[in-house]
Amino acid sequence: MLRVFGRRAASLLFSSLASAQPAPAPVRPAQPRPAAPRPPAAAVPGQPVATAPSLRAAACHNGMSFDRFLTELKQQAIAAGVSQRALSEAAPYLVYDQSIVNRDRGQRVFGQVFTEFARRRASDSAAQQAQARVRMYAAAFNRAEKEYGVPPAVIAAFWGLESSFGAELGNLHTLPSLVSLAYDCRRSEMFQNETIAALKIVDRGDLTASEMIGSWAGELGQTQFLPTHYFNYAVDYDGDGHRNLLRSAPDVIGSTANYIANGLKWRRGEPWLQEVRAPQNLASSFPWDQADLTIKLPRSKWAQLGVTYTDGKPLPNDDMPASLLLPMGRTGPAFLAYANFAAYTEWNNSLIYSTTAGYLATRIAGAAPMRQPTAPVVQLPFNEIKELQQHLVRAGFNVGKVDGVLGQQSRIAVKTMQAKYGLPADSWPTAELLARMRSAPR
């Protein structure tokens, strides 16, 4: 789960999930258990650690060497209940790898628009393959829905997006990644906790240290859990006495449902996302500034404002609260986001990813394909978004990094300036807004 300041580490800066990913793998039976990969070079007698830690990396540890840091981390693990046996098993993998730290500091960002990302990752084919998985593992999905209240479509959407149902798990040893990021100063405490959690997973017997293979950021399993969430939420759904999220589909299904229900506080029986139609013929008078995930209105109120189902039928005249979500502004797709949509933004704080995941789940559950905009939604080119961010900074806004990518802080600033200039405040940057800001006095 590539997320931003949410559960997963890899997208703390909007992760490289934006780069093209292969289409989900065809449905196929579980593959035989592969042989354990070789340990890192440092585990071979006479071989040095893969890369030596830099002095800069130790700054937050008062200049402490990696070896000394590791000794203290092991002591913390023992105090947390990790056995000497687990530490001995993990020892060959507790090595520093500067390349992991370099990856963490050089994460890419989402630069795509929602419709393009959803076209690739929430296609008809993606929905059909997920539906096939739901049929294949119907017993586990039905059990998970009964026990946790999470619909099969929601679980299957994350499963497909995160690893193409186990086809794309990553190929790096988890423990070197975790301990390297723990020694680095950017999120040291977080990854110290993740390292200890990974050792607890070994101690519990769910995975061996050599089996812990995943992404560079230390995530594990077919729905990409950080070790703390693996340890806390993984369940044994196949009854073999282990919680194996790398190879057991039933364990993946039950554990993902457990996390969504109890970690992300899913509300049983309630919707999450629903495509709607905003009143384009009222563009000048519709309160576009109300289209915000932080603003919730009863469906009856959205109906009064002219929001309808995509086929033009009226929304229910009830008090169910919902936000109007416009991932590409007022001329792009529109959705009602319900309380359960918060589980998606917590899973991955990227609006593009979370909206795609929610939309894919609706398709798996039987919803019609998303309506395409009547005209292409104009997106400012990279250099102009970056210029707009520079103008916003000069106007006193904190947009984070001026990087040409429309993150949440930039969207908030855009909305504020649109309102100031009397433009539809839908948070989508336009050439007109850029022109107004270019001509503003400095």
N, C-alpha and C positions, 0 to 999 in steps of 0.2 A: 504494500500500500504506500504509494509515494505521497507523502503528505507534508503539509506546511504547518509547523508548530502544533501538530496534532499527534496522533499515535505513532506515526512512522517517522524515522529520522531522515530518510533520503530526500524528502522534499521540503526541508526546513527553509529552502529558498526557491520553491517551485521547481520540482525535480526534472530530471532528464526523461521522464515519461513522455514529454512532449515530442521527443524524437520518434521517428516512425517505428512501429513495432509490427512484427509479423501478424498475419491473421490468426485467430485462434486455431489450435490444432484440431484435426478431425477427431470425433469421438472414437475412442478405442479402448479396449480392455486395459486394465492395469498392467504395467510392464514388470518383468522380474526385477527383483531387488539388485541394484547395481553394486559392483565392488566398490569398496570405500576408496576415495581418492587418496593419493599420496600426501603425506604431511608436507608442510612448508619446508623449504631447504634447511631452515634452522634446526629441524628435528633430526636431520641426518648427522650422525657423529662426525665431527671434524668440519662441518659446514658452518659458516657464520650466519648471524641473523640476516634476513633478506636485505634490509636497509637500516643503517644506523639512525637512531633518533636525532633530530636536530636540537641544537641548544635552545632555539627559539621555542620549540615545542614544550620544553620543560619550564618555561618562565613562570607559569602559574603554580608550579610545584616547588618554588623557591630554588630552582636550579637542580632539583633532584634528578639523578640519572634514571633511565628507564628501569634498570635492574632494581634499584632501590624502590622506585614507585611500584613495580610489580610485586616486590616482597610485601609492601604495605597493603596492596590490593588483595593479595592472598590472605593476609591476616584478617582483613575485613570480611572476606568470603567465609573464612572459618567461623568468625563471630556470627555470621548470618546463617550458619548451619551447614555449610558445604563441607563434605568429608575430605580427609586426606586422600582417599582413593580417587575421588573425582578430580582433585587437583593434580594428582600424579598422572592420571589419564590425559588431562588437558595440557599438561606442561609443554609437550612439543609444539603446541599451537599458540602458546602465550608469548608471541614474538611481535616485535614492532615492524610495521611496514609503512614507510613514508609515502608510498604510492596511494595508500588508502586515504591518508590525510590530504594529499594533493587533490584527490577526487572530491573529497568533501568540500574543500575550499573552492573548487572550480565547477560546482554544479551548474548545469544549464537550466534555463527557465522556459516556461511555457510561452511560446510565441505564436500559437495558432488561435484561430477563432473557434468558437464552440461548434458551429455547424461542420467545419472541416474535421475536427477531432471526432465528433460523434459519427460522421459519415464513415470513418475508418473503424472505429472501435465499438460502435453500437449499430452496426449494419444489420440487414435482414439475416445474413449468414451468421453473424455473432449471436443474434437472438435465437435462431434455429438450433445452433450447436448447444447453447445453454439449455434450451428446452429438451434436447436429446439427453443431456446430462441429468436433468430433473427426472426424466422417465427412467433412465438407467439406474439411478440411485433413489428411486421413489420411496423406499422404506426409510432410508436415513433422512431424506427431506421431510417426509410426513412426520417422523418422530421429532425432528428439530422444530417444526412448526407447532406441534402439539406442546412440546416442553417449553419452548422459548417464545413462541408467538411471532417468529420471524418468517415471512413467506418464502417459499423456495426461490421465487424469482429474484428476491433481494440477495440471497446468499449466492445464487448462481451468477448474478451480474458481477459481483466482486471477484468471484472465483475466476471467471473468464478474463476480466480486465487485469487482474494481478499477475496471473501466470499462464494464461491460456490453458486452464485446467491441468496445470502441472507440467506443461511442456517447457516452460521458461522459468526455471527456479533460480537461475544464477549459477556460477561455477567457482565461487571463491569460498575459502574456509572462513567460517563465521568468527571464530575466536580471535584470529589475528586482526580482523577488521575492528572488532569491539575493543580490544585492548589498545590498539593504536589510536582509536578515537578517544578512548579514555585518557590516554597520556597527553593527547593534544589539548589545548587550552580552550577551544571554542565551546565545547559542551562536555567538559570532563566529568562532572558529577553524573550527568545523565548516562554516559557510557560506562562509567564504573558500575552503576546499578545494573545496566544491561549485561555487562560481563558476568557479574555475580549471578544474575538470573540464568544466563546460559550454563553456568557451572551447576546450578541447581537442576536444570533440565537433564544434564549428564548424570548427576547424582540420583535423580529420580528414576533413571533407567529408560527415559523416553527415547533418547538418541545417544549414541556414542559421540565422543569429541570428533572422531574422524568422519562421522556421518553429517556433521553440521556444515552443510554447504548451502550457500545462498548468495544474496546480492552483496555488493561491496559495503553497504551500510549496515550489515549485520542482521538483516531480516531473514526469517526462516519460514518455509512452508509454502503451500500452494495458494494461500491468501496472505502471505508475506507478513507474518507477525514479528514484531520486535520480541526479544527473549522475555521481557517482563510480562508481556501479554500472552505469550506462549505458555509460560509457567502458570499464570493466573487463570487463564481461560480455556486452555486446551482440555478436551475431554476424550475419553476412550470410548468411541462409538462402535468399534468393531469387536470389542470384547477380548482383545488379545493381551490385555494388561499393560499396554503402552499407549502413549498419546503421540502418534506419529503423523505429523502434518506434512511430511515430505512425500509419503507413499500411500497413506490410507485415506481413500476418498471419504468413507464414513466419518473418520476422525476430523477431517477438514470441514465437513458439513456441520457436524455438531459443534465443533469449537468455534467456527465462524458465527454460528447462530448464538452461541453463549456470549461471545464478545459483543455482538451487536445488541443483544438484549440487555445484558448486565453491565457492559462497559460503556456502551453508547446510549443506553436507556431508551431502547425501542419501545414504542407504545403499541401494544397488541391490538390488532384489528383496525388500525388507523392507516390512512393513505400516506404517501410520502411526496409524490410529485404528479402533476396532472397538466397536460398541455391545454392551453386556453387561447382565446383570441382577444386581443386588446382592441379597443375601438379606434382604428386608424383615421376614421373620418372626423374624429374629435381631437385630432393631434394638438390643436392649439389650446384646448380647454381641459383635456384630461390631466389629472394631477400626477404627472409622471414621477414627481419626486417621492410619491408614495410607493413606487416600485423599488422596494429595498427589503432585503432579508431581515433587517432589524425592525421592520414595520409589519404588524399583523392586523388584518381587518377581518371581520366576519365575511363569509362568502356572500351573505345577503348584501353587504355594502359593496363588494366588488361587482355584484350583479347590478346594483343601482348605478354604478359608474360606467356600465356598459360592457363589462367583461363577460364573455360567453364561452361555452364549449366551442371547440374548433368547428363543429358543424352548425354553429349559430344558435343552438338550443340554450335556454337560460340555465344559469347555475342554480343549485338548490337555494332556497330562501331560508337558510339556517344560520346558526351562530358559530359554525366551525371556523376557527381562525386560520388564516393563510396569508402568506406573503406573495406579492406579484414579483416573479423573477424574470428579468429581461437580460439574459447573458450577453446579448449583442445590441442592446438598446431597443427603442420603441418600434423599429422597422424589422426587427429580427424575431425569432421564436419567443413565445411567452408561456410561462408556466405558473401555476399556483403551487407554491412550496408549503407543505404542511409541517407540523411539529416534527415528524419523523425525518424530515430532510436534514435536520440538525445532525443526525447520525452520519450522513454523507459528508457534510462539511467538517465533521470531527475526524472521520476516516481519512479524508484528504482535503486540506483547506484550499486547494486550487478550485476556483469556481468552475473552470472548464472540466476538470476531472469529476468533481462531485456531481455536476449537472448531467454529465454523460453517464455516470454510473446510475443515477436515479432514473434517467430516461431509458437506459438499457433495461433496467428492471421492469419498467412499465411495459416495454415491448415483449419481454419474456412472459409477462403476465397476460399478454394478449392485446395490448393497446395498438392502435393503428400507427403507422409511421408518422413521424413529425411532418407537419406542413412546412413546405419550403417558402421562404419569403417571396412575395410577389415580384420583387426586384432585388438584385444582389445588394447585400448590406456592405456599404463602403467602409473599409477599414483603413485608417491612416497608415501609411508606410512606416516602417521602423524608425527612420530618421525623423519623421514628423512627430511621432509619439514621443520620442526622446526630446525633441525641441519643446513640445507641449509640457513635458515634465519639467524642463528647465524654467519655463515661464511660471509654472505652478510653484516651484521652489522660490522664485523671486517674489511671488505673491504671498509668500509666507507659509506655504503648505509643506508638510512632511510627506513626501511620496516614497520614502525609502530610497533605494538605489535608482539613480537616473539611468535606466538601462533599456528604454524603448519597449518595455513590456508593461502591459496594463494590469498591475496588481491591485489589490483591494484599496490600498492607500491612495493610489492614483485615481481610482474610480470615485472615491469619496470626494477628492479634491475637484474632479471634473464636474460632479453633480453640483457642488457648491458654486462653482463659477458659472455653470449653465444657468442656475437660478439667478445669479447676480446680473447676467446679461439678458435675462428674459427669454432664454432658450428652453426647449423642453428638457427638463432635468432628469434624463434617463441614464446618466452615468456613462454614456458612450461617447468617446471623443470624436468630434467632427471637424471638418475643414473650417466650418463657420466659427466654431469656438476657437480654433487655433488662430484664425484671422483676427478675431476680437482681441485675443491676448497679445498678438504681435503688435497691435496698434495701441495697446494700453500704455499710459505714461509710466516711465520707470523712475 
